[in-house]
């Protein structure tokens, strides 16, 4: 948790940008000077929200709380404080009321792990996706290029009228190797582990072993 950048550590910076790739949402109330980050998941994912809170507790506005919505869905959420760092990220990530990947975006393993825990999925034996349907085509290209710089080959996969990122089969071992150290216990099912986390349900290879097709 070292290497402080402003009031944020480098690790917090990476987690926050991973959240912005996924389910995190920056908001700036009209008339207020600075933006804040909202973390909002279903109550079933409270262990994951609690982990995010443990990382961002030093800048949070309070502990996570459950809240029932109009559709009876129970959300579990918390907010950061309003901060200049969040305002800067808000300017980088949001344009024309939509979320866009910054042109000079650089991905690191922590960002990728958080992104995958938020919006990734492992389907069957040899398919892995990142649900990037919220991003426009230019942002998708930026994200594909950022993955390539980590040695991960992927392409866009059509999902109805939108597109998402699909990893090529040969990149699955590398993907797992990069993100596994940062994937928390409650989210390890996304890597194909069974509920007791001792064996994998699907034979996604581990650390350099190639997928058999």
C-alpha positions as a printed NumPy array, in Angstrom:
array([[  0.   ,   0.   ,   0.   ],
       [  3.008,   2.314,  -0.45 ],
       [  3.939,   4.905,  -3.071],
       [  1.446,   7.619,  -2.194],
       [  0.024,   9.684,  -5.077],
       [ -1.606,  12.744,  -3.531],
       [ -3.878,  11.371,  -0.8  ],
       [ -4.084,   7.974,  -2.56 ],
       [ -1.579,   5.143,  -2.522],
       [ -0.561,   3.626,  -5.834],
       [ -2.503,   0.477,  -4.945],
       [ -5.635,   2.514,  -4.281],
       [ -5.125,   4.307,  -7.598],
       [ -4.976,   0.963,  -9.419],
       [ -8.036,  -0.429,  -7.619],
       [-10.034,   2.722,  -8.412],
       [ -9.148,   2.63 , -12.101],
       [-10.01 ,  -1.072, -12.173],
       [-13.399,  -0.139, -10.715],
       [-13.893,   2.502, -13.386],
       [-13.284,  -0.16 , -16.013],
       [-15.988,  -2.196, -14.314],
       [-18.853,  -1.269, -11.994],
       [-17.471,   1.811, -10.272],
       [-19.2  ,   5.115, -10.972],
       [-17.924,   8.646, -10.457],
       [-20.459,  11.358,  -9.607],
       [-20.199,  15.093,  -9.171],
       [-23.165,  16.857,  -7.632],
       [-24.004,  20.161,  -9.357],
       [-22.591,  23.046,  -7.377],
       [-20.058,  20.867,  -5.558],
       [-16.342,  21.337,  -6.166],
       [-15.255,  17.707,  -6.342],
       [-16.479,  14.291,  -7.477],
       [-16.783,  11.069,  -5.509],
       [-16.782,   7.365,  -6.324],
       [-19.823,   5.159,  -5.723],
       [-19.456,   1.408,  -5.137],
       [-22.762,  -0.42 ,  -5.52 ],
       [-23.393,  -4.167,  -5.774],
       [-26.123,  -6.586,  -4.835],
       [-26.211,  -7.651,  -1.185],
       [-25.121, -11.144,  -2.233],
       [-21.745,  -9.665,  -3.137],
       [-21.216,  -7.962,   0.211],
       [-17.889,  -9.785,   0.791],
       [-16.59 ,  -8.203,  -2.402],
       [-17.883,  -4.759,  -1.398],
       [-16.304,  -5.162,   2.039],
       [-12.973,  -5.94 ,   0.35 ],
       [-13.245,  -2.771,  -1.741],
       [-14.074,  -0.825,   1.408],
       [-11.021,  -2.259,   3.185],
       [ -8.839,  -0.851,   0.394],
       [-10.571,   2.535,   0.226],
       [-11.507,   2.968,   3.903],
       [ -9.062,   5.87 ,   4.364],
       [-10.974,   7.939,   1.774],
       [-14.496,   6.616,   2.342],
       [-17.47 ,   8.584,   3.563],
       [-18.7  ,   5.739,   5.758],
       [-19.022,   1.97 ,   5.994],
       [-21.001,  -0.03 ,   3.415],
       [-24.74 ,  -0.14 ,   4.021],
       [-27.613,  -2.193,   2.663],
       [-30.376,  -0.342,   0.864],
       [-33.605,  -1.713,  -0.612],
       [-34.559,  -0.357,  -4.014],
       [-37.993,   0.119,  -5.577],
       [-37.782,  -3.302,  -7.24 ],
       [-37.087,  -5.016,  -3.889],
       [-33.447,  -5.558,  -4.891],
       [-31.178,  -5.045,  -1.898],
       [-28.022,  -3.141,  -2.767],
       [-24.88 ,  -2.929,  -0.667],
       [-22.867,   0.207,  -1.237],
       [-20.571,   2.928,  -0.006],
       [-19.101,   6.183,  -1.268],
       [-15.728,   7.847,  -1.119],
       [-15.336,  11.404,   0.036],
       [-15.478,  14.207,  -2.512],
       [-11.847,  14.662,  -3.542],
       [ -9.731,  16.499,  -6.148],
       [ -8.319,  13.137,  -7.263],
       [-11.822,  11.915,  -8.079],
       [-12.548,  15.112,  -9.979],
       [ -9.422,  14.591, -12.073],
       [-10.466,  11.021, -12.848],
       [-13.971,  12.24 , -13.634],
       [-12.542,  14.551, -16.305],
       [-10.441,  11.716, -17.729],
       [-13.115,   9.004, -17.806],
       [-16.378,  10.827, -18.506],
       [-17.136,  12.857, -21.619],
       [-20.492,  13.742, -23.157],
       [-22.267,  12.001, -20.244],
       [-20.664,   8.656, -21.046],
       [-17.701,   6.659, -19.759],
       [-14.655,   6.555, -22.054],
       [-11.22 ,   4.999, -21.634],
       [ -8.492,   7.682, -21.536],
       [ -6.343,   7.755, -24.693],
       [ -3.102,   7.23 , -22.761],
       [ -4.566,   4.565, -20.466],
       [ -2.058,   2.035, -19.091],
       [ -3.346,  -1.187, -17.557],
       [ -1.614,  -2.952, -14.673],
       [ -2.294,  -6.373, -13.05 ],
       [ -4.282,  -4.932, -10.127],
       [ -6.543,  -2.949, -12.465],
       [ -7.085,  -6.029, -14.605],
       [ -7.913,  -8.231, -11.603],
       [-10.49 ,  -5.746, -10.262],
       [-11.907,  -5.283, -13.759],
       [-12.276,  -9.045, -14.164],
       [-13.87 ,  -9.466, -10.727],
       [-16.357,  -6.734, -11.646],
       [-17.132,  -7.559, -15.271],
       [-15.239, -10.684, -16.29 ],
       [-16.54 , -14.18 , -16.865],
       [-15.048, -17.556, -17.635],
       [-17.38 , -19.573, -19.854],
       [-16.829, -23.277, -20.235],
       [-13.289, -24.511, -20.734],
       [-11.716, -22.019, -23.1  ],
       [-13.73 , -18.777, -23.203],
       [-13.175, -15.666, -21.095],
       [-14.873, -12.317, -21.549],
       [-14.867,  -8.768, -20.229],
       [-18.266,  -7.118, -20.473],
       [-17.297,  -3.816, -22.06 ],
       [-20.628,  -3.068, -23.735],
       [-20.793,   0.308, -21.943],
       [-17.736,   1.596, -23.851],
       [-17.726,   3.098, -27.334],
       [-15.668,   1.661, -30.201],
       [-12.661,   3.945, -29.647],
       [-12.52 ,   3.016, -25.971],
       [-12.761,  -0.672, -26.875],
       [ -9.708,  -0.3  , -29.125],
       [ -7.778,   1.465, -26.373],
       [ -8.637,  -1.34 , -23.954],
       [ -7.637,  -4.056, -26.425],
       [ -4.3  ,  -2.321, -26.903],
       [ -3.774,  -2.041, -23.138],
       [ -4.385,  -5.786, -22.794],
       [ -1.925,  -6.497, -25.598],
       [  0.777,  -4.607, -23.712],
       [  0.322,  -7.148, -20.9  ],
       [  0.768,  -9.97 , -23.393],
       [ -2.951, -10.7  , -23.646],
       [ -4.499, -11.216, -27.069],
       [ -8.201, -10.435, -27.361],
       [-10.757,  -9.236, -29.873],
       [-14.24 ,  -7.788, -29.893],
       [-17.12 , -10.241, -29.726],
       [-20.628,  -9.223, -30.771],
       [-23.229,  -9.42 , -28.003],
       [-26.574,  -8.565, -29.602],
       [-26.185,  -4.947, -30.785],
       [-23.13 ,  -4.284, -28.596],
       [-19.593,  -5.627, -28.314],
       [-17.548,  -7.097, -25.505],
       [-13.942,  -8.254, -25.2  ],
       [-13.196, -11.933, -25.72 ],
       [ -9.755, -13.351, -24.889],
       [ -8.137, -15.637, -27.43 ],
       [ -7.693, -19.18 , -26.155],
       [ -3.926, -18.994, -26.121],
       [ -4.04 , -16.017, -23.737],
       [ -6.062, -17.722, -20.989],
       [ -3.006, -19.104, -19.144],
       [ -1.439, -15.65 , -19.134],
       [ -4.7  , -14.038, -17.96 ],
       [ -5.018, -16.396, -15.009],
       [ -1.352, -15.977, -14.113],
       [ -1.665, -12.193, -14.005],
       [ -4.882, -11.812, -12.015],
       [ -4.994, -14.853,  -9.73 ],
       [ -2.809, -13.327,  -6.963],
       [ -5.317, -10.483,  -6.557],
       [ -8.644, -12.321,  -6.89 ],
       [-10.272, -12.531,  -3.457],
       [-11.802, -15.788,  -2.136],
       [-15.453, -14.846,  -2.736],
       [-14.725, -14.095,  -6.408],
       [-12.513, -17.059,  -7.257],
       [-15.447, -18.836,  -8.863],
       [-14.752, -16.524, -11.797],
       [-11.5  , -18.399, -12.319],
       [-13.282, -21.747, -12.421],
       [-12.727, -22.811,  -8.813],
       [-15.381, -24.831,  -7.034],
       [-16.973, -23.332,  -3.881],
       [-14.404, -24.847,  -1.509],
       [-11.611, -23.362,  -3.638],
       [ -9.447, -26.449,  -3.751],
       [ -9.9  , -27.545,  -7.339],
       [-10.975, -25.962, -10.568],
       [-14.29 , -26.876, -12.156],
       [-12.789, -26.296, -15.59 ],
       [ -9.252, -27.042, -16.716],
       [ -8.095, -23.456, -17.191],
       [ -4.311, -23.872, -17.138],
       [ -2.128, -22.52 , -14.409],
       [  1.053, -20.483, -14.859],
       [  2.29 , -21.116, -18.34 ],
       [  0.605, -24.399, -19.27 ],
       [ -1.194, -24.192, -22.591],
       [ -4.84 , -24.973, -23.119],
       [ -5.538, -28.254, -24.853],
       [ -8.037, -27.692, -27.665]])
